[in-house]
Structures are given as C-alpha cells and as structure tokens.
Amino acid sequence: MEKILFYAMNGEKMCFQHVLLNALDLTGAGCQVKIIFEGSSVKLPSVLASEGNKLYQKTLEANLIAGICLACSRALGVYEVNAVLGLPFLDDMMGHAGTRSYIVDGWQVISM
C-alpha cells in the first residue's frame, strides 16, 4: 500500500480543495494518506470548519489530518482558533511541522 503525505503550504482555499480531493481519491484507492497544514494553509481549518465544507468533513471523518504547524499558527495569528478545533499541533522541526519521520517511514511527500 502506498503512503502519501500531502504537505499543504498554500493558503488559497481553491488550491487546498485539490489537496482534499486527491487525499480522498487516493484513500478510496487503498492508499494510506495524511495531510499536514503548514505555511499559510494553517489559516484554512477554521474557515473550512465554519463553512461546513463537505470535503474537509470527510477528511476529518477518515482521520486523514495529521495536524497543523504550531509555529505558523502562532506567526499568522490563528493559534487560538486552531487550538479550539482540536487538531494536533506539530512542531518536530524547530517549531514547524517536519516531513522527516514520514520520509524515513517510506511516505511519498507531495507539497501543494
């Protein structure tokens, strides 16, 4: 089974929709998939949750969200909002969400 990590950097909702679409599609095809919110994408979870975004809800239900970058959440002023959502904060790379553990474990990393 392929293991794919979507390392989302882009904060544009339309671009992120394609992360969600691909994650769900690949999961449906039997791949193991995770999503990390990094960079400006850390502003999106609260927006998607408040809108009731169906794709986002499906990824939550499928447990595809690995977490949100702690440093970027603080730097971009969304730490408190993201904390309320209950998604894990990731800080394994000097305060940011790293990819090393995934790469070491054989995951393919796709940054969008």
C-alpha positions in Angstrom: 0.0 0.0 0.0 1.4 3.4 -0.9 1.7 6.0 1.8 1.2 9.6 0.7 1.6 12.8 2.8 0.1 16.0 1.5 2.2 18.8 2.9 -0.1 21.8 2.3 1.6 25.1 2.1 -0.8 27.2 0.1 -3.5 29.2 1.9 -5.8 29.6 -1.0 -9.0 27.7 -0.4 -9.5 26.7 -4.0 -6.0 25.2 -4.2 -6.5 23.4 -0.9 -9.7 21.9 -2.2 -7.5 19.9 -4.6 -5.5 18.5 -1.6 -8.7 17.3 -0.1 -10.0 15.8 -3.4 -6.7 14.0 -4.0 -6.5 12.8 -0.4 -10.0 11.3 -0.5 -9.5 9.8 -4.0 -6.2 8.1 -3.0 -7.7 6.9 0.2 -10.6 5.4 -1.8 -8.0 3.6 -4.0 -6.5 2.0 -0.9 -3.5 4.3 -0.2 -2.6 5.4 3.3 -2.9 9.2 3.3 -2.2 12.1 5.7 -2.5 15.9 5.4 -0.3 18.4 7.2 -1.3 22.1 7.3 1.9 24.2 7.1 2.7 27.7 5.9 -0.3 29.9 5.1 -2.6 26.9 4.9 -2.8 27.0 8.7 -5.4 29.7 8.2 -7.8 27.3 6.4 -9.1 24.8 9.0 -11.3 27.3 10.8 -12.6 28.6 7.5 -13.4 25.1 6.2 -15.0 24.1 9.5 -17.2 27.3 9.8 -18.4 26.8 6.2 -19.2 23.1 6.9 -17.0 22.2 3.9 -18.1 18.7 3.0 -14.7 17.6 1.6 -12.9 18.8 4.8 -15.5 17.0 6.9 -14.9 13.8 5.0 -11.1 14.0 5.6 -11.8 14.6 9.3 -14.1 11.6 9.5 -11.5 9.4 7.6 -8.8 10.6 10.1 -6.6 12.0 7.3 -5.5 15.2 9.0 -2.1 14.6 10.7 -2.0 18.1 12.2 -1.2 21.8 12.0 2.1 23.6 12.2 2.5 25.2 15.6 4.9 27.9 14.6 2.9 29.1 11.6 -0.3 29.1 13.6 1.3 31.4 16.1 3.1 33.6 13.4 -0.1 34.0 11.4 -2.3 34.7 14.4 -4.5 31.6 14.2 -3.2 29.6 17.1 -6.2 30.1 19.4 -8.7 29.4 16.6 -6.8 26.2 15.6 -6.5 25.1 19.2 -10.3 25.1 19.5 -10.6 22.8 16.5 -8.7 20.1 18.4 -6.3 19.1 15.6 -2.8 18.3 16.8 -0.2 20.9 16.7 3.0 19.7 15.0 6.4 21.2 16.0 9.0 18.5 15.4 11.2 20.6 13.1 12.3 23.6 15.1 8.7 24.5 15.9 7.4 23.7 12.5 5.8 20.5 11.1 8.5 18.4 9.6 8.4 15.6 7.0 11.5 13.6 8.1 9.6 11.0 10.1 7.3 10.4 7.2 10.1 10.1 4.7 12.1 7.7 6.9 8.9 5.6 7.2 8.6 5.4 3.3 6.0 8.0 2.7 5.8 10.0 -0.6 5.6 13.7 0.2 3.5 15.9 -2.1 3.6 19.7 -1.4 0.8 21.8 -2.7 
